[in-house]
Amino acid sequence: MVAAEVCEALGLATEPRTVTAGRRPVMEIVGVPHELIRWTARRSDQIAACLEDLEHEYIPPSTTTAS
């Protein structure tokens, strides 16, 4: 696993964290503040929302050509 090799090379450790009950836990680097983890999760949500907005605003080019 790449994450394990990187953590070993950098002297870091990982630990499982349950995000959704009944699902596999995610691995996180020990010592990363939960505020930072929450900030990055919110940022991902913001990016997804912007992408969705852009998809709704997209107007495909006309299929007819000028003669």
PDBQT receptor file of N, H, CA, C and O in Angstrom, charges set to zero:
ATOM      1  N   MET A   1       0.847  -1.181   0.000  1.00  0.00    +0.000 N 
ATOM      2  CA  MET A   1       0.000   0.000   0.000  1.00  0.00    +0.000 C 
ATOM      3  C   MET A   1       0.887   1.238   0.000  1.00  0.00    +0.000 C 
ATOM      4  O   MET A   1       1.806   1.347   0.812  1.00  0.00    +0.000 OA
ATOM      5  N   VAL A   2       0.619   2.152  -0.892  1.00  0.00    +0.000 N 
ATOM      6  H   VAL A   2      -0.128   2.064  -1.551  1.00  0.00    +0.000 HD
ATOM      7  CA  VAL A   2       1.433   3.344  -1.062  1.00  0.00    +0.000 C 
ATOM      8  C   VAL A   2       1.437   4.202   0.201  1.00  0.00    +0.000 C 
ATOM      9  O   VAL A   2       2.489   4.682   0.624  1.00  0.00    +0.000 OA
ATOM     10  N   ALA A   3       0.276   4.392   0.794  1.00  0.00    +0.000 N 
ATOM     11  H   ALA A   3      -0.578   4.002   0.450  1.00  0.00    +0.000 HD
ATOM     12  CA  ALA A   3       0.189   5.233   1.991  1.00  0.00    +0.000 C 
ATOM     13  C   ALA A   3       1.073   4.698   3.105  1.00  0.00    +0.000 C 
ATOM     14  O   ALA A   3       1.730   5.472   3.801  1.00  0.00    +0.000 OA
ATOM     15  N   ALA A   4       1.095   3.381   3.282  1.00  0.00    +0.000 N 
ATOM     16  H   ALA A   4       0.561   2.753   2.717  1.00  0.00    +0.000 HD
ATOM     17  CA  ALA A   4       1.928   2.774   4.327  1.00  0.00    +0.000 C 
ATOM     18  C   ALA A   4       3.400   3.016   4.041  1.00  0.00    +0.000 C 
ATOM     19  O   ALA A   4       4.165   3.312   4.959  1.00  0.00    +0.000 OA
ATOM     20  N   GLU A   5       3.812   2.896   2.784  1.00  0.00    +0.000 N 
ATOM     21  H   GLU A   5       3.191   2.656   2.038  1.00  0.00    +0.000 HD
ATOM     22  CA  GLU A   5       5.215   3.123   2.423  1.00  0.00    +0.000 C 
ATOM     23  C   GLU A   5       5.610   4.583   2.627  1.00  0.00    +0.000 C 
ATOM     24  O   GLU A   5       6.700   4.868   3.122  1.00  0.00    +0.000 OA
ATOM     25  N   VAL A   6       4.735   5.504   2.250  1.00  0.00    +0.000 N 
ATOM     26  H   VAL A   6       3.849   5.273   1.848  1.00  0.00    +0.000 HD
ATOM     27  CA  VAL A   6       5.023   6.929   2.429  1.00  0.00    +0.000 C 
ATOM     28  C   VAL A   6       5.123   7.264   3.912  1.00  0.00    +0.000 C 
ATOM     29  O   VAL A   6       6.050   7.951   4.341  1.00  0.00    +0.000 OA
ATOM     30  N   CYS A   7       4.162   6.775   4.690  1.00  0.00    +0.000 N 
ATOM     31  H   CYS A   7       3.409   6.217   4.342  1.00  0.00    +0.000 HD
ATOM     32  CA  CYS A   7       4.187   7.035   6.135  1.00  0.00    +0.000 C 
ATOM     33  C   CYS A   7       5.449   6.463   6.774  1.00  0.00    +0.000 C 
ATOM     34  O   CYS A   7       6.062   7.105   7.626  1.00  0.00    +0.000 OA
ATOM     35  N   GLU A   8       5.830   5.271   6.367  1.00  0.00    +0.000 N 
ATOM     36  H   GLU A   8       5.332   4.749   5.675  1.00  0.00    +0.000 HD
ATOM     37  CA  GLU A   8       7.049   4.663   6.914  1.00  0.00    +0.000 C 
ATOM     38  C   GLU A   8       8.267   5.498   6.560  1.00  0.00    +0.000 C 
ATOM     39  O   GLU A   8       9.125   5.729   7.411  1.00  0.00    +0.000 OA
ATOM     40  N   ALA A   9       8.356   5.948   5.329  1.00  0.00    +0.000 N 
ATOM     41  H   ALA A   9       7.659   5.760   4.637  1.00  0.00    +0.000 HD
ATOM     42  CA  ALA A   9       9.495   6.747   4.888  1.00  0.00    +0.000 C 
ATOM     43  C   ALA A   9       9.569   8.092   5.612  1.00  0.00    +0.000 C 
ATOM     44  O   ALA A   9      10.659   8.613   5.848  1.00  0.00    +0.000 OA
ATOM     45  N   LEU A  10       8.417   8.649   5.960  1.00  0.00    +0.000 N 
ATOM     46  H   LEU A  10       7.531   8.227   5.768  1.00  0.00    +0.000 HD
ATOM     47  CA  LEU A  10       8.365   9.956   6.621  1.00  0.00    +0.000 C 
ATOM     48  C   LEU A  10       8.279   9.865   8.139  1.00  0.00    +0.000 C 
ATOM     49  O   LEU A  10       8.279  10.885   8.827  1.00  0.00    +0.000 OA
ATOM     50  N   GLY A  11       8.206   8.652   8.656  1.00  0.00    +0.000 N 
ATOM     51  H   GLY A  11       8.206   7.823   8.097  1.00  0.00    +0.000 HD
ATOM     52  CA  GLY A  11       8.104   8.483  10.096  1.00  0.00    +0.000 C 
ATOM     53  C   GLY A  11       6.735   8.829  10.653  1.00  0.00    +0.000 C 
ATOM     54  O   GLY A  11       6.623   9.288  11.789  1.00  0.00    +0.000 OA
ATOM     55  N   LEU A  12       5.696   8.613   9.863  1.00  0.00    +0.000 N 
ATOM     56  H   LEU A  12       5.787   8.240   8.940  1.00  0.00    +0.000 HD
ATOM     57  CA  LEU A  12       4.328   8.911  10.284  1.00  0.00    +0.000 C 
ATOM     58  C   LEU A  12       3.583   7.619  10.575  1.00  0.00    +0.000 C 
ATOM     59  O   LEU A  12       4.031   6.534  10.203  1.00  0.00    +0.000 OA
ATOM     60  N   ALA A  13       2.456   7.742  11.233  1.00  0.00    +0.000 N 
ATOM     61  H   ALA A  13       2.092   8.623  11.535  1.00  0.00    +0.000 HD
ATOM     62  CA  ALA A  13       1.607   6.581  11.518  1.00  0.00    +0.000 C 
ATOM     63  C   ALA A  13       0.183   6.901  11.071  1.00  0.00    +0.000 C 
ATOM     64  O   ALA A  13      -0.220   8.062  11.006  1.00  0.00    +0.000 OA
ATOM     65  N   THR A  14      -0.561   5.854  10.767  1.00  0.00    +0.000 N 
ATOM     66  H   THR A  14      -0.234   4.910  10.819  1.00  0.00    +0.000 HD
ATOM     67  CA  THR A  14      -1.969   6.022  10.396  1.00  0.00    +0.000 C 
ATOM     68  C   THR A  14      -2.837   5.312  11.417  1.00  0.00    +0.000 C 
ATOM     69  O   THR A  14      -2.386   4.427  12.144  1.00  0.00    +0.000 OA
ATOM     70  N   GLU A  15      -4.098   5.727  11.451  1.00  0.00    +0.000 N 
ATOM     71  H   GLU A  15      -4.464   6.447  10.860  1.00  0.00    +0.000 HD
ATOM     72  CA  GLU A  15      -5.075   5.075  12.311  1.00  0.00    +0.000 C 
ATOM     73  C   GLU A  15      -6.419   5.085  11.606  1.00  0.00    +0.000 C 
ATOM     74  O   GLU A  15      -6.710   6.008  10.846  1.00  0.00    +0.000 OA
ATOM     75  N   PRO A  16      -7.248   4.066  11.846  1.00  0.00    +0.000 N 
ATOM     76  CA  PRO A  16      -8.567   4.039  11.208  1.00  0.00    +0.000 C 
ATOM     77  C   PRO A  16      -9.510   5.031  11.882  1.00  0.00    +0.000 C 
ATOM     78  O   PRO A  16      -9.449   5.246  13.092  1.00  0.00    +0.000 OA
ATOM     79  N   ARG A  17     -10.383   5.631  11.072  1.00  0.00    +0.000 N 
ATOM     80  H   ARG A  17     -10.433   5.456  10.089  1.00  0.00    +0.000 HD
ATOM     81  CA  ARG A  17     -11.398   6.553  11.588  1.00  0.00    +0.000 C 
ATOM     82  C   ARG A  17     -12.717   6.192  10.923  1.00  0.00    +0.000 C 
ATOM     83  O   ARG A  17     -12.804   6.119   9.697  1.00  0.00    +0.000 OA
ATOM     84  N   THR A  18     -13.738   5.969  11.732  1.00  0.00    +0.000 N 
ATOM     85  H   THR A  18     -13.668   6.029  12.728  1.00  0.00    +0.000 HD
ATOM     86  CA  THR A  18     -15.059   5.638  11.205  1.00  0.00    +0.000 C 
ATOM     87  C   THR A  18     -15.741   6.919  10.733  1.00  0.00    +0.000 C 
ATOM     88  O   THR A  18     -15.919   7.863  11.502  1.00  0.00    +0.000 OA
ATOM     89  N   VAL A  19     -16.117   6.932   9.460  1.00  0.00    +0.000 N 
ATOM     90  H   VAL A  19     -15.972   6.165   8.836  1.00  0.00    +0.000 HD
ATOM     91  CA  VAL A  19     -16.803   8.085   8.891  1.00  0.00    +0.000 C 
ATOM     92  C   VAL A  19     -18.300   7.816   8.839  1.00  0.00    +0.000 C 
ATOM     93  O   VAL A  19     -19.108   8.659   9.226  1.00  0.00    +0.000 OA
ATOM     94  N   THR A  20     -18.656   6.636   8.356  1.00  0.00    +0.000 N 
ATOM     95  H   THR A  20     -17.999   5.951   8.041  1.00  0.00    +0.000 HD
ATOM     96  CA  THR A  20     -20.053   6.246   8.235  1.00  0.00    +0.000 C 
ATOM     97  C   THR A  20     -20.247   4.901   8.932  1.00  0.00    +0.000 C 
ATOM     98  O   THR A  20     -19.568   3.925   8.611  1.00  0.00    +0.000 OA
ATOM     99  N   ALA A  21     -21.161   4.856   9.871  1.00  0.00    +0.000 N 
ATOM    100  H   ALA A  21     -21.712   5.649  10.131  1.00  0.00    +0.000 HD
ATOM    101  CA  ALA A  21     -21.414   3.615  10.598  1.00  0.00    +0.000 C 
ATOM    102  C   ALA A  21     -21.755   2.486   9.626  1.00  0.00    +0.000 C 
ATOM    103  O   ALA A  21     -22.526   2.680   8.686  1.00  0.00    +0.000 OA
ATOM    104  N   GLY A  22     -21.184   1.319   9.855  1.00  0.00    +0.000 N 
ATOM    105  H   GLY A  22     -20.558   1.161  10.619  1.00  0.00    +0.000 HD
ATOM    106  CA  GLY A  22     -21.452   0.163   9.017  1.00  0.00    +0.000 C 
ATOM    107  C   GLY A  22     -20.578   0.077   7.777  1.00  0.00    +0.000 C 
ATOM    108  O   GLY A  22     -20.661  -0.902   7.034  1.00  0.00    +0.000 OA
ATOM    109  N   ARG A  23     -19.743   1.082   7.539  1.00  0.00    +0.000 N 
ATOM    110  H   ARG A  23     -19.676   1.877   8.142  1.00  0.00    +0.000 HD
ATOM    111  CA  ARG A  23     -18.847   1.072   6.379  1.00  0.00    +0.000 C 
ATOM    112  C   ARG A  23     -17.408   0.956   6.869  1.00  0.00    +0.000 C 
ATOM    113  O   ARG A  23     -17.113   1.184   8.042  1.00  0.00    +0.000 OA
ATOM    114  N   ARG A  24     -16.536   0.604   5.960  1.00  0.00    +0.000 N 
ATOM    115  H   ARG A  24     -16.775   0.419   5.007  1.00  0.00    +0.000 HD
ATOM    116  CA  ARG A  24     -15.123   0.485   6.327  1.00  0.00    +0.000 C 
ATOM    117  C   ARG A  24     -14.594   1.820   6.819  1.00  0.00    +0.000 C 
ATOM    118  O   ARG A  24     -14.991   2.867   6.307  1.00  0.00    +0.000 OA
ATOM    119  N   PRO A  25     -13.708   1.802   7.801  1.00  0.00    +0.000 N 
ATOM    120  CA  PRO A  25     -13.119   3.071   8.260  1.00  0.00    +0.000 C 
ATOM    121  C   PRO A  25     -12.133   3.597   7.217  1.00  0.00    +0.000 C 
ATOM    122  O   PRO A  25     -11.632   2.840   6.386  1.00  0.00    +0.000 OA
ATOM    123  N   VAL A  26     -11.866   4.877   7.272  1.00  0.00    +0.000 N 
ATOM    124  H   VAL A  26     -12.273   5.491   7.948  1.00  0.00    +0.000 HD
ATOM    125  CA  VAL A  26     -10.842   5.483   6.426  1.00  0.00    +0.000 C 
ATOM    126  C   VAL A  26      -9.571   5.593   7.260  1.00  0.00    +0.000 C 
ATOM    127  O   VAL A  26      -9.627   5.673   8.487  1.00  0.00    +0.000 OA
ATOM    128  N   MET A  27      -8.442   5.597   6.594  1.00  0.00    +0.000 N 
ATOM    129  H   MET A  27      -8.396   5.532   5.597  1.00  0.00    +0.000 HD
ATOM    130  CA  MET A  27      -7.178   5.737   7.299  1.00  0.00    +0.000 C 
ATOM    131  C   MET A  27      -6.787   7.210   7.297  1.00  0.00    +0.000 C 
ATOM    132  O   MET A  27      -6.878   7.888   6.274  1.00  0.00    +0.000 OA
ATOM    133  N   GLU A  28      -6.355   7.688   8.445  1.00  0.00    +0.000 N 
ATOM    134  H   GLU A  28      -6.282   7.137   9.276  1.00  0.00    +0.000 HD
ATOM    135  CA  GLU A  28      -5.886   9.066   8.513  1.00  0.00    +0.000 C 
ATOM    136  C   GLU A  28      -4.537   9.091   9.199  1.00  0.00    +0.000 C 
ATOM    137  O   GLU A  28      -4.192   8.181   9.953  1.00  0.00    +0.000 OA
ATOM    138  N   ILE A  29      -3.782  10.131   8.935  1.00  0.00    +0.000 N 
ATOM    139  H   ILE A  29      -4.062  10.870   8.322  1.00  0.00    +0.000 HD
ATOM    140  CA  ILE A  29      -2.460  10.273   9.539  1.00  0.00    +0.000 C 
ATOM    141  C   ILE A  29      -2.647  10.748  10.974  1.00  0.00    +0.000 C 
ATOM    142  O   ILE A  29      -3.353  11.722  11.234  1.00  0.00    +0.000 OA
ATOM    143  N   VAL A  30      -2.011  10.056  11.885  1.00  0.00    +0.000 N 
ATOM    144  H   VAL A  30      -1.437   9.265  11.674  1.00  0.00    +0.000 HD
ATOM    145  CA  VAL A  30      -2.097  10.398  13.304  1.00  0.00    +0.000 C 
ATOM    146  C   VAL A  30      -1.538  11.806  13.505  1.00  0.00    +0.000 C 
ATOM    147  O   VAL A  30      -0.475  12.143  12.985  1.00  0.00    +0.000 OA
ATOM    148  N   GLY A  31      -2.265  12.615  14.259  1.00  0.00    +0.000 N 
ATOM    149  H   GLY A  31      -3.129  12.341  14.681  1.00  0.00    +0.000 HD
ATOM    150  CA  GLY A  31      -1.799  13.950  14.594  1.00  0.00    +0.000 C 
ATOM    151  C   GLY A  31      -2.347  15.059  13.717  1.00  0.00    +0.000 C 
ATOM    152  O   GLY A  31      -2.151  16.233  14.030  1.00  0.00    +0.000 OA
ATOM    153  N   VAL A  32      -3.032  14.724  12.621  1.00  0.00    +0.000 N 
ATOM    154  H   VAL A  32      -3.191  13.770  12.367  1.00  0.00    +0.000 HD
ATOM    155  CA  VAL A  32      -3.637  15.768  11.783  1.00  0.00    +0.000 C 
ATOM    156  C   VAL A  32      -4.895  16.240  12.500  1.00  0.00    +0.000 C 
ATOM    157  O   VAL A  32      -5.781  15.437  12.795  1.00  0.00    +0.000 OA
ATOM    158  N   PRO A  33      -4.979  17.525  12.778  1.00  0.00    +0.000 N 
ATOM    159  CA  PRO A  33      -6.146  18.029  13.511  1.00  0.00    +0.000 C 
ATOM    160  C   PRO A  33      -7.451  17.773  12.755  1.00  0.00    +0.000 C 
ATOM    161  O   PRO A  33      -7.512  17.887  11.531  1.00  0.00    +0.000 OA
ATOM    162  N   HIS A  34      -8.485  17.426  13.512  1.00  0.00    +0.000 N 
ATOM    163  H   HIS A  34      -8.436  17.333  14.506  1.00  0.00    +0.000 HD
ATOM    164  CA  HIS A  34      -9.786  17.148  12.901  1.00  0.00    +0.000 C 
ATOM    165  C   HIS A  34     -10.367  18.390  12.219  1.00  0.00    +0.000 C 
ATOM    166  O   HIS A  34     -11.156  18.261  11.282  1.00  0.00    +0.000 OA
ATOM    167  N   GLU A  35      -9.990  19.587  12.674  1.00  0.00    +0.000 N 
ATOM    168  H   GLU A  35      -9.350  19.691  13.434  1.00  0.00    +0.000 HD
ATOM    169  CA  GLU A  35     -10.446  20.816  12.027  1.00  0.00    +0.000 C 
ATOM    170  C   GLU A  35      -9.935  20.871  10.590  1.00  0.00    +0.000 C 
ATOM    171  O   GLU A  35     -10.661  21.296   9.691  1.00  0.00    +0.000 OA
ATOM    172  N   LEU A  36      -8.703  20.450  10.369  1.00  0.00    +0.000 N 
ATOM    173  H   LEU A  36      -8.113  20.105  11.099  1.00  0.00    +0.000 HD
ATOM    174  CA  LEU A  36      -8.137  20.438   9.023  1.00  0.00    +0.000 C 
ATOM    175  C   LEU A  36      -8.832  19.395   8.154  1.00  0.00    +0.000 C 
ATOM    176  O   LEU A  36      -9.098  19.640   6.977  1.00  0.00    +0.000 OA
ATOM    177  N   ILE A  37      -9.122  18.247   8.725  1.00  0.00    +0.000 N 
ATOM    178  H   ILE A  37      -8.906  18.048   9.681  1.00  0.00    +0.000 HD
ATOM    179  CA  ILE A  37      -9.828  17.200   7.979  1.00  0.00    +0.000 C 
ATOM    180  C   ILE A  37     -11.216  17.690   7.590  1.00  0.00    +0.000 C 
ATOM    181  O   ILE A  37     -11.643  17.493   6.453  1.00  0.00    +0.000 OA
ATOM    182  N   ARG A  38     -11.924  18.323   8.517  1.00  0.00    +0.000 N 
ATOM    183  H   ARG A  38     -11.577  18.483   9.442  1.00  0.00    +0.000 HD
ATOM    184  CA  ARG A  38     -13.260  18.848   8.212  1.00  0.00    +0.000 C 
ATOM    185  C   ARG A  38     -13.194  19.947   7.156  1.00  0.00    +0.000 C 
ATOM    186  O   ARG A  38     -14.065  20.026   6.289  1.00  0.00    +0.000 OA
ATOM    187  N   TRP A  39     -12.155  20.807   7.224  1.00  0.00    +0.000 N 
ATOM    188  H   TRP A  39     -11.448  20.742   7.929  1.00  0.00    +0.000 HD
ATOM    189  CA  TRP A  39     -12.005  21.879   6.243  1.00  0.00    +0.000 C 
ATOM    190  C   TRP A  39     -11.828  21.299   4.852  1.00  0.00    +0.000 C 
ATOM    191  O   TRP A  39     -12.456  21.776   3.906  1.00  0.00    +0.000 OA
ATOM    192  N   THR A  40     -10.989  20.281   4.704  1.00  0.00    +0.000 N 
ATOM    193  H   THR A  40     -10.479  19.894   5.472  1.00  0.00    +0.000 HD
ATOM    194  CA  THR A  40     -10.769  19.704   3.374  1.00  0.00    +0.000 C 
ATOM    195  C   THR A  40     -12.031  19.004   2.889  1.00  0.00    +0.000 C 
ATOM    196  O   THR A  40     -12.309  19.018   1.690  1.00  0.00    +0.000 OA
ATOM    197  N   ALA A  41     -12.798  18.395   3.775  1.00  0.00    +0.000 N 
ATOM    198  H   ALA A  41     -12.572  18.383   4.749  1.00  0.00    +0.000 HD
ATOM    199  CA  ALA A  41     -14.041  17.739   3.374  1.00  0.00    +0.000 C 
ATOM    200  C   ALA A  41     -15.046  18.781   2.886  1.00  0.00    +0.000 C 
ATOM    201  O   ALA A  41     -15.729  18.560   1.886  1.00  0.00    +0.000 OA
ATOM    202  N   ARG A  42     -15.140  19.899   3.574  1.00  0.00    +0.000 N 
ATOM    203  H   ARG A  42     -14.585  20.079   4.387  1.00  0.00    +0.000 HD
ATOM    204  CA  ARG A  42     -16.047  20.961   3.141  1.00  0.00    +0.000 C 
ATOM    205  C   ARG A  42     -15.599  21.524   1.803  1.00  0.00    +0.000 C 
ATOM    206  O   ARG A  42     -16.429  21.845   0.953  1.00  0.00    +0.000 OA
ATOM    207  N   ARG A  43     -14.290  21.645   1.612  1.00  0.00    +0.000 N 
ATOM    208  H   ARG A  43     -13.616  21.384   2.303  1.00  0.00    +0.000 HD
ATOM    209  CA  ARG A  43     -13.769  22.191   0.354  1.00  0.00    +0.000 C 
ATOM    210  C   ARG A  43     -14.158  21.270  -0.805  1.00  0.00    +0.000 C 
ATOM    211  O   ARG A  43     -14.524  21.750  -1.878  1.00  0.00    +0.000 OA
ATOM    212  N   SER A  44     -14.083  19.970  -0.598  1.00  0.00    +0.000 N 
ATOM    213  H   SER A  44     -13.786  19.580   0.274  1.00  0.00    +0.000 HD
ATOM    214  CA  SER A  44     -14.487  19.023  -1.641  1.00  0.00    +0.000 C 
ATOM    215  C   SER A  44     -15.959  19.195  -1.979  1.00  0.00    +0.000 C 
ATOM    216  O   SER A  44     -16.340  19.135  -3.148  1.00  0.00    +0.000 OA
ATOM    217  N   ASP A  45     -16.786  19.409  -0.967  1.00  0.00    +0.000 N 
ATOM    218  H   ASP A  45     -16.477  19.458  -0.017  1.00  0.00    +0.000 HD
ATOM    219  CA  ASP A  45     -18.216  19.636  -1.195  1.00  0.00    +0.000 C 
ATOM    220  C   ASP A  45     -18.435  20.922  -2.001  1.00  0.00    +0.000 C 
ATOM    221  O   ASP A  45     -19.291  20.968  -2.884  1.00  0.00    +0.000 OA
ATOM    222  N   GLN A  46     -17.658  21.958  -1.691  1.00  0.00    +0.000 N 
ATOM    223  H   GLN A  46     -16.963  21.920  -0.974  1.00  0.00    +0.000 HD
ATOM    224  CA  GLN A  46     -17.786  23.223  -2.414  1.00  0.00    +0.000 C 
ATOM    225  C   GLN A  46     -17.387  23.057  -3.875  1.00  0.00    +0.000 C 
ATOM    226  O   GLN A  46     -18.047  23.603  -4.759  1.00  0.00    +0.000 OA
ATOM    227  N   ILE A  47     -16.325  22.317  -4.139  1.00  0.00    +0.000 N 
ATOM    228  H   ILE A  47     -15.789  21.873  -3.421  1.00  0.00    +0.000 HD
ATOM    229  CA  ILE A  47     -15.882  22.073  -5.511  1.00  0.00    +0.000 C 
ATOM    230  C   ILE A  47     -16.948  21.304  -6.273  1.00  0.00    +0.000 C 
ATOM    231  O   ILE A  47     -17.261  21.646  -7.414  1.00  0.00    +0.000 OA
ATOM    232  N   ALA A  48     -17.512  20.268  -5.656  1.00  0.00    +0.000 N 
ATOM    233  H   ALA A  48     -17.258  19.990  -4.729  1.00  0.00    +0.000 HD
ATOM    234  CA  ALA A  48     -18.558  19.475  -6.313  1.00  0.00    +0.000 C 
ATOM    235  C   ALA A  48     -19.763  20.346  -6.652  1.00  0.00    +0.000 C 
ATOM    236  O   ALA A  48     -20.338  20.206  -7.731  1.00  0.00    +0.000 OA
ATOM    237  N   ALA A  49     -20.150  21.236  -5.753  1.00  0.00    +0.000 N 
ATOM    238  H   ALA A  49     -19.682  21.349  -4.876  1.00  0.00    +0.000 HD
ATOM    239  CA  ALA A  49     -21.282  22.128  -6.003  1.00  0.00    +0.000 C 
ATOM    240  C   ALA A  49     -20.986  23.069  -7.163  1.00  0.00    +0.000 C 
ATOM    241  O   ALA A  49     -21.862  23.321  -7.991  1.00  0.00    +0.000 OA
ATOM    242  N   CYS A  50     -19.767  23.591  -7.236  1.00  0.00    +0.000 N 
ATOM    243  H   CYS A  50     -19.055  23.387  -6.563  1.00  0.00    +0.000 HD
ATOM    244  CA  CYS A  50     -19.401  24.485  -8.341  1.00  0.00    +0.000 C 
ATOM    245  C   CYS A  50     -19.426  23.737  -9.667  1.00  0.00    +0.000 C 
ATOM    246  O   CYS A  50     -19.904  24.267 -10.669  1.00  0.00    +0.000 OA
ATOM    247  N   LEU A  51     -18.920  22.522  -9.679  1.00  0.00    +0.000 N 
ATOM    248  H   LEU A  51     -18.531  22.091  -8.865  1.00  0.00    +0.000 HD
ATOM    249  CA  LEU A  51     -18.936  21.724 -10.905  1.00  0.00    +0.000 C 
ATOM    250  C   LEU A  51     -20.367  21.457 -11.358  1.00  0.00    +0.000 C 
ATOM    251  O   LEU A  51     -20.671  21.507 -12.550  1.00  0.00    +0.000 OA
ATOM    252  N   GLU A  52     -21.237  21.174 -10.402  1.00  0.00    +0.000 N 
ATOM    253  H   GLU A  52     -20.990  21.133  -9.434  1.00  0.00    +0.000 HD
ATOM    254  CA  GLU A  52     -22.639  20.940 -10.734  1.00  0.00    +0.000 C 
ATOM    255  C   GLU A  52     -23.265  22.199 -11.333  1.00  0.00    +0.000 C 
ATOM    256  O   GLU A  52     -24.010  22.117 -12.309  1.00  0.00    +0.000 OA
ATOM    257  N   ASP A  53     -22.966  23.358 -10.754  1.00  0.00    +0.000 N 
ATOM    258  H   ASP A  53     -22.361  23.425  -9.961  1.00  0.00    +0.000 HD
ATOM    259  CA  ASP A  53     -23.481  24.621 -11.288  1.00  0.00    +0.000 C 
ATOM    260  C   ASP A  53     -22.995  24.840 -12.716  1.00  0.00    +0.000 C 
ATOM    261  O   ASP A  53     -23.763  25.258 -13.582  1.00  0.00    +0.000 OA
ATOM    262  N   LEU A  54     -21.731  24.559 -12.953  1.00  0.00    +0.000 N 
ATOM    263  H   LEU A  54     -21.107  24.220 -12.249  1.00  0.00    +0.000 HD
ATOM    264  CA  LEU A  54     -21.178  24.743 -14.296  1.00  0.00    +0.000 C 
ATOM    265  C   LEU A  54     -21.843  23.819 -15.303  1.00  0.00    +0.000 C 
ATOM    266  O   LEU A  54     -22.089  24.212 -16.443  1.00  0.00    +0.000 OA
ATOM    267  N   GLU A  55     -22.134  22.600 -14.891  1.00  0.00    +0.000 N 
ATOM    268  H   GLU A  55     -21.935  22.280 -13.964  1.00  0.00    +0.000 HD
ATOM    269  CA  GLU A  55     -22.797  21.661 -15.793  1.00  0.00    +0.000 C 
ATOM    270  C   GLU A  55     -24.185  22.157 -16.170  1.00  0.00    +0.000 C 
ATOM    271  O   GLU A  55     -24.615  21.966 -17.307  1.00  0.00    +0.000 OA
ATOM    272  N   HIS A  56     -24.891  22.787 -15.243  1.00  0.00    +0.000 N 
ATOM    273  H   HIS A  56     -24.542  22.942 -14.319  1.00  0.00    +0.000 HD
ATOM    274  CA  HIS A  56     -26.235  23.292 -15.519  1.00  0.00    +0.000 C 
ATOM    275  C   HIS A  56     -26.194  24.539 -16.409  1.00  0.00    +0.000 C 
ATOM    276  O   HIS A  56     -27.149  24.816 -17.135  1.00  0.00    +0.000 OA
ATOM    277  N   GLU A  57     -25.101  25.281 -16.353  1.00  0.00    +0.000 N 
ATOM    278  H   GLU A  57     -24.326  25.056 -15.763  1.00  0.00    +0.000 HD
ATOM    279  CA  GLU A  57     -24.979  26.495 -17.150  1.00  0.00    +0.000 C 
ATOM    280  C   GLU A  57     -24.454  26.215 -18.553  1.00  0.00    +0.000 C 
ATOM    281  O   GLU A  57     -24.536  27.084 -19.421  1.00  0.00    +0.000 OA
ATOM    282  N   TYR A  58     -23.922  25.033 -18.791  1.00  0.00    +0.000 N 
ATOM    283  H   TYR A  58     -23.855  24.327 -18.085  1.00  0.00    +0.000 HD
ATOM    284  CA  TYR A  58     -23.325  24.698 -20.081  1.00  0.00    +0.000 C 
ATOM    285  C   TYR A  58     -24.383  24.653 -21.174  1.00  0.00    +0.000 C 
ATOM    286  O   TYR A  58     -25.409  23.989 -21.031  1.00  0.00    +0.000 OA
ATOM    287  N   ILE A  59     -24.125  25.360 -22.260  1.00  0.00    +0.000 N 
ATOM    288  H   ILE A  59     -23.291  25.900 -22.376  1.00  0.00    +0.000 HD
ATOM    289  CA  ILE A  59     -25.018  25.337 -23.411  1.00  0.00    +0.000 C 
ATOM    290  C   ILE A  59     -24.245  24.683 -24.549  1.00  0.00    +0.000 C 
ATOM    291  O   ILE A  59     -23.261  25.240 -25.036  1.00  0.00    +0.000 OA
ATOM    292  N   PRO A  60     -24.691  23.498 -24.973  1.00  0.00    +0.000 N 
ATOM    293  CA  PRO A  60     -23.954  22.819 -26.035  1.00  0.00    +0.000 C 
ATOM    294  C   PRO A  60     -24.014  23.606 -27.344  1.00  0.00    +0.000 C 
ATOM    295  O   PRO A  60     -24.981  24.324 -27.598  1.00  0.00    +0.000 OA
ATOM    296  N   PRO A  61     -22.984  23.468 -28.168  1.00  0.00    +0.000 N 
ATOM    297  CA  PRO A  61     -22.991  24.180 -29.449  1.00  0.00    +0.000 C 
ATOM    298  C   PRO A  61     -24.126  23.682 -30.339  1.00  0.00    +0.000 C 
ATOM    299  O   PRO A  61     -24.575  22.542 -30.223  1.00  0.00    +0.000 OA
ATOM    300  N   SER A  62     -24.564  24.540 -31.205  1.00  0.00    +0.000 N 
ATOM    301  H   SER A  62     -24.198  25.466 -31.299  1.00  0.00    +0.000 HD
ATOM    302  CA  SER A  62     -25.654  24.180 -32.119  1.00  0.00    +0.000 C 
ATOM    303  C   SER A  62     -25.217  23.057 -33.037  1.00  0.00    +0.000 C 
ATOM    304  O   SER A  62     -24.066  22.993 -33.468  1.00  0.00    +0.000 OA
ATOM    305  N   THR A  63     -26.156  22.175 -33.328  1.00  0.00    +0.000 N 
ATOM    306  H   THR A  63     -27.092  22.227 -32.978  1.00  0.00    +0.000 HD
ATOM    307  CA  THR A  63     -25.840  21.046 -34.220  1.00  0.00    +0.000 C 
ATOM    308  C   THR A  63     -26.009  21.433 -35.682  1.00  0.00    +0.000 C 
ATOM    309  O   THR A  63     -25.651  20.669 -36.578  1.00  0.00    +0.000 OA
ATOM    310  N   THR A  64     -26.554  22.616 -35.919  1.00  0.00    +0.000 N 
ATOM    311  H   THR A  64     -26.845  23.237 -35.191  1.00  0.00    +0.000 HD
ATOM    312  CA  THR A  64     -26.700  23.082 -37.301  1.00  0.00    +0.000 C 
ATOM    313  C   THR A  64     -25.527  23.971 -37.649  1.00  0.00    +0.000 C 
ATOM    314  O   THR A  64     -24.962  24.633 -36.778  1.00  0.00    +0.000 OA
ATOM    315  N   THR A  65     -25.164  23.989 -38.908  1.00  0.00    +0.000 N 
ATOM    316  H   THR A  65     -25.623  23.451 -39.615  1.00  0.00    +0.000 HD
ATOM    317  CA  THR A  65     -24.070  24.845 -39.349  1.00  0.00    +0.000 C 
ATOM    318  C   THR A  65     -24.600  25.897 -40.287  1.00  0.00    +0.000 C 
ATOM    319  O   THR A  65     -25.589  25.675 -40.986  1.00  0.00    +0.000 OA
ATOM    320  N   ALA A  66     -23.959  27.024 -40.306  1.00  0.00    +0.000 N 
ATOM    321  H   ALA A  66     -23.156  27.204 -39.738  1.00  0.00    +0.000 HD
ATOM    322  CA  ALA A  66     -24.378  28.111 -41.193  1.00  0.00    +0.000 C 
ATOM    323  C   ALA A  66     -23.997  27.753 -42.628  1.00  0.00    +0.000 C 
ATOM    324  O   ALA A  66     -22.934  27.182 -42.872  1.00  0.00    +0.000 OA
ATOM    325  N   SER A  67     -24.861  28.088 -43.563  1.00  0.00    +0.000 N 
ATOM    326  H   SER A  67     -25.725  28.552 -43.365  1.00  0.00    +0.000 HD
ATOM    327  CA  SER A  67     -24.574  27.784 -44.968  1.00  0.00    +0.000 C 
ATOM    328  C   SER A  67     -24.140  29.003 -45.713  1.00  0.00    +0.000 C 
ATOM    329  O   SER A  67     -23.859  28.927 -46.909  1.00  0.00    +0.000 OA
TER     330      SER A  67
